[in-house]
Amino acid sequence: MKLAGLKSVENAHDESIWAAAWVPATDSRPALLLTGSLDETVRMWRPDELTPVAPASKGHALGVVSVAAHPSGAVAASSSLDSFIRVFDIDSNASIATLEAPPSEVWSMQFDPKGTILAVAGGGSASVKLWDTSSWQLVCSLPVPRPEGARPDKTGSGKFVLSVAWSPDGKKLACGSMDGTIAVFDVARSKFLHHLDGHYMPVRSMVFSPVDPRVLFTACDDTHIHMYDAEGKSLVGAMSGHTSWVLSVDASLDGAAIATGSSDRTVKLWDLSMRTAVQTMTNHSDQVWSVAFRPPGGTGLRVGRLASVSDDKSISLYDYS
């Protein structure tokens, strides 16, 4: 397996780019890359040329920290430090809904595989918020309990929820916190199941394996990537190679590899059969906030694609084979 650099766009935004997500292809158009920046805008890019699809979309009063695309490819959401989530139509950019979250309460968010729920990592509220995508009403708030025997958290920062991920079958939801706590929930029953141990620093990104709903990959400021059995509560493997915080992780569609982005300015590709980094890309000149593999679907897609975005204001696109 390997990555080959295809294209980079310098100054893709006016400020640091913190968020990236692929919008799935529809019958009428290919997959698009969605990016969100501290310049308060969201942009959409064509999947191979990395040319902008439309002018930058405004609608936030502060920097955009997370973007998520609905599995239908028709709708997306962006969240900002202004404490609002903007839900909008991909093709027209028309606003569909504005969801209010108290300040600093939204970091990461993800639609469930069926597209019926938007899960939002609730920051300082120490919870995950679930929004119904038909009514855009808040339907549930899942509080993240403190691990047994945890040290007293005098500042309250430990329970700050940074990241969220759905299992591919949509039954489980995992979230990662500032103190390294990872919590797993049974969504149908709105029930906390258990914690996953091993990280003690912020877990900023996580993703389930697309081929095995039990396997969860986590990216942490401790420079490690962990591989958990999220049902059996066990740490299956730990991978190291970055020299600084790991800010983002995503899994390839074939489940054979993961990619990570780090504040050491690199993107790494990891072979899961060997549990080791097989390639390091050094396109970026500042920390890499997000990496994202392109979803399946659409015509003429022969190869995989990976995108990365950075504090250096650039987007890089790679061929994954």
C-alpha positions in Angstrom: 0.0 0.0 0.0 1.2 3.5 -0.7 0.3 7.1 -1.0 1.3 9.3 -3.9 1.0 13.0 -3.7 -1.5 14.2 -6.4 -2.0 17.9 -5.8 -1.7 20.6 -3.1 -3.5 23.9 -2.9 -1.7 26.6 -1.0 -3.7 29.3 0.7 -6.9 27.3 0.2 -8.3 29.4 3.1 -7.2 32.7 4.6 -6.5 31.1 8.0 -5.6 27.7 9.5 -7.8 24.8 8.2 -8.9 22.6 11.1 -11.6 20.5 9.5 -12.1 18.3 6.4 -14.7 15.7 5.4 -15.8 14.1 2.1 -19.3 14.6 0.9 -20.5 11.3 -0.7 -21.2 11.2 -4.4 -24.8 11.5 -5.7 -26.3 10.5 -9.0 -25.6 13.9 -10.4 -22.1 14.7 -9.1 -18.9 13.2 -7.7 -17.8 13.2 -4.1 -16.7 16.6 -2.9 -14.2 17.7 -0.3 -15.5 19.9 2.4 -13.1 22.1 4.4 -13.6 24.4 7.4 -11.2 27.1 8.6 -10.5 29.6 11.3 -11.3 32.2 8.6 -15.0 31.5 9.5 -15.8 29.9 6.1 -16.6 26.5 4.7 -15.4 25.6 1.2 -16.2 22.7 -1.2 -13.6 21.3 -3.6 -13.8 19.0 -6.7 -12.4 15.6 -5.9 -9.5 15.4 -8.4 -8.7 19.0 -9.5 -9.1 20.5 -6.0 -10.8 23.5 -7.6 -13.5 25.3 -5.6 -17.0 24.3 -6.4 -18.5 27.6 -5.3 -17.5 30.7 -3.4 -16.6 30.2 0.2 -19.7 29.7 2.3 -20.1 32.2 5.2 -22.5 31.9 8.0 -20.3 31.6 11.1 -19.1 34.5 13.3 -16.0 32.6 14.5 -13.7 29.9 13.2 -15.0 26.6 11.9 -13.7 23.7 13.9 -15.6 20.7 12.5 -17.5 19.7 9.3 -19.6 16.6 8.7 -21.4 15.3 5.6 -24.7 13.4 5.6 -24.4 9.9 4.0 -26.9 10.9 1.3 -24.4 13.5 0.0 -27.2 16.1 0.0 -26.6 17.8 3.3 -23.7 18.8 5.5 -23.0 20.5 8.8 -20.4 22.9 10.1 -19.7 23.8 13.7 -17.9 26.9 14.9 -16.4 28.5 18.0 -19.4 30.9 17.7 -21.4 28.0 19.4 -23.7 27.3 16.4 -23.9 24.4 14.1 -25.0 25.3 10.6 -26.8 22.6 8.6 -26.9 23.4 4.8 -27.8 22.0 1.4 -24.7 20.9 -0.5 -25.9 22.0 -3.9 -27.5 25.3 -3.1 -25.7 26.2 0.1 -29.0 27.2 1.5 -29.3 27.0 5.3 -31.5 24.2 6.5 -31.2 24.6 10.2 -29.1 26.3 12.9 -28.5 24.3 16.0 -27.4 26.2 19.1 -24.8 24.7 21.4 -23.5 26.8 24.3 -19.9 28.2 23.9 -17.2 25.7 23.1 -19.6 22.9 23.3 -19.0 21.5 19.8 -15.8 20.0 18.7 -16.3 17.0 16.5 -19.5 15.7 15.0 -20.6 12.9 12.8 -23.8 11.6 11.1 -24.7 8.1 11.9 -24.4 5.6 8.9 -28.2 5.8 8.2 -28.2 9.6 8.4 -30.9 9.8 11.0 -28.8 11.3 13.8 -26.1 13.9 14.1 -23.8 13.1 17.1 -22.0 16.1 18.5 -19.1 15.9 20.9 -20.3 18.3 23.6 -17.1 19.9 24.8 -17.4 21.3 28.4 -20.9 19.8 28.8 -19.1 16.4 29.2 -21.7 14.8 27.0 -22.5 13.7 23.5 -25.6 15.4 22.0 -27.8 13.6 19.5 -29.8 15.6 17.0 -32.6 14.2 14.9 -31.9 14.9 11.3 -35.6 15.0 10.2 -36.7 17.6 12.8 -33.3 19.0 13.8 -34.4 18.7 17.4 -32.1 17.6 20.2 -33.3 14.1 21.0 -30.8 12.9 23.6 -27.8 14.0 25.6 -25.4 11.1 26.7 -23.4 12.1 29.7 -19.9 10.8 29.9 -19.3 9.3 33.3 -15.9 9.6 35.1 -13.9 6.4 35.1 -13.8 4.6 38.4 -10.8 5.4 40.6 -10.1 8.5 38.5 -8.3 11.3 40.2 -10.6 14.2 41.3 -10.9 16.6 38.4 -10.7 20.0 40.1 -10.7 22.0 36.8 -13.5 20.1 35.1 -11.4 20.1 31.9 -10.9 16.3 32.0 -14.5 15.6 30.9 -14.3 18.0 28.0 -15.4 15.9 25.0 -13.4 16.4 21.9 -14.1 13.5 19.5 -16.9 11.2 18.4 -17.3 8.2 16.1 -20.1 5.8 15.0 -19.6 2.1 14.5 -20.3 1.1 10.9 -23.5 -0.7 12.0 -24.7 2.5 13.8 -25.3 0.7 17.1 -22.4 2.0 19.1 -21.0 5.5 19.6 -17.6 6.3 21.0 -16.3 9.6 22.3 -12.9 10.8 23.4 -12.1 13.4 26.1 -9.4 15.8 27.1 -8.1 13.5 29.9 -7.8 10.5 27.6 -11.0 8.9 28.7 -12.8 7.0 25.9 -16.5 6.2 26.5 -18.6 3.7 24.5 -22.4 3.9 24.3 -25.3 1.7 23.1 -27.2 4.4 21.2 -30.6 2.6 20.9 -30.8 2.2 24.6 -29.1 5.6 25.3 -26.9 3.6 27.7 -23.2 4.1 28.7 -21.5 0.7 28.3 -17.9 1.1 29.4 -14.6 3.0 29.2 -11.6 2.1 27.1 -8.3 2.7 29.0 -4.8 3.5 27.9 -4.7 7.2 26.9 -4.0 9.9 29.5 -3.9 12.9 27.2 -6.5 14.5 24.8 -8.0 12.1 22.3 -8.8 14.4 19.4 -9.9 12.0 16.8 -11.3 8.4 16.5 -12.7 6.2 13.8 -14.2 2.7 13.7 -12.9 0.1 11.2 -15.2 0.1 8.2 -14.9 -3.7 8.0 -15.0 -4.7 11.7 -17.6 -2.8 13.9 -15.7 -3.9 17.0 -12.4 -2.2 16.1 -11.8 1.5 17.1 -8.8 3.6 16.2 -7.9 6.6 18.4 -5.5 9.5 17.9 -4.0 11.1 21.0 -1.7 13.9 22.1 0.5 11.2 23.7 1.8 10.6 20.1 0.3 7.1 19.9 -2.5 5.6 17.9 -4.5 2.9 19.8 -6.5 0.0 18.3 -9.2 -1.1 20.7 -11.8 -3.9 20.7 -14.6 -1.6 21.6 -16.9 -4.4 22.7 -14.4 -6.5 24.6 -12.9 -3.4 26.2 -9.4 -4.4 25.4 -6.5 -2.6 23.9 -5.5 -4.7 20.8 -2.5 -2.7 19.7 -0.6 0.6 20.0 1.3 2.2 17.2 3.9 4.9 17.5 6.0 6.9 15.1 4.8 10.5 15.3 7.0 12.9 17.3 4.1 15.1 18.5 0.4 15.1 19.1 -1.7 12.9 16.8 -4.6 15.2 15.7 -6.5 13.1 13.3 -7.1 9.5 12.2 -9.1 7.9 9.4 -9.5 4.4 8.1 -9.2 3.3 4.5 -12.3 1.8 2.9 -10.7 -1.7 2.6 -9.9 -1.6 6.3 -6.3 -2.5 5.6 -4.7 0.9 6.5 -5.2 4.0 8.6 -3.9 7.5 7.9 -3.0 10.0 10.6 -2.2 13.7 10.8 0.0 15.2 13.5 1.3 18.4 14.9 4.8 17.1 13.8 3.6 18.3 10.4 3.4 14.9 8.8 0.8 12.6 7.4 1.5 8.9 8.0 0.0 5.8 6.4 -0.1 2.7 8.6 -0.3 -0.9 7.5 -2.7 -2.6 10.0 -1.4 -6.1 9.2 2.1 -5.0 10.4 0.8 -2.3 12.8 3.5 0.0 11.6 3.9 3.2 9.6 4.8 2.4 6.0 4.9 5.9 4.7 5.4 9.5 5.9 4.3 12.5 3.8 5.8 15.8 4.4 3.8 18.1 2.2 2.7 20.4 5.1 4.7 23.0 6.8 2.6 23.2 9.9 0.4 20.9 12.0 -2.0 18.6 10.2 -5.5 18.9 11.7 -7.4 16.5 9.6 -7.0 13.5 7.3 -9.9 11.9 5.4 -10.3 9.0 3.0 -12.8 9.5 0.2 -15.9 7.4 0.5 -17.0 4.8 -2.1 -19.5 5.5 -4.8 -19.6 7.6 -8.0 -18.4 6.7 -11.4 -14.9 6.4 -12.6 -13.4 5.9 -9.2 -10.6 3.5 -9.7 -8.4 4.4 -6.8 -8.6 5.6 -3.3 -8.1 9.2 -2.3 -6.8 10.8 0.9 -7.0 14.5 1.8 -5.2 16.4 4.5 -5.5 19.9 5.8 -3.2 22.0 7.9 -2.5 25.1 9.9 -0.4 26.1 6.9 -3.7 26.9 5.1 -3.1 24.2 2.5 -5.0 21.1 1.3 -3.1 18.1 0.0 -4.6 15.2 -2.0 -3.0 11.8 -2.3 -3.7 8.7 -4.3 -4.1 5.7 -2.1 -3.4 2.3 -3.7 
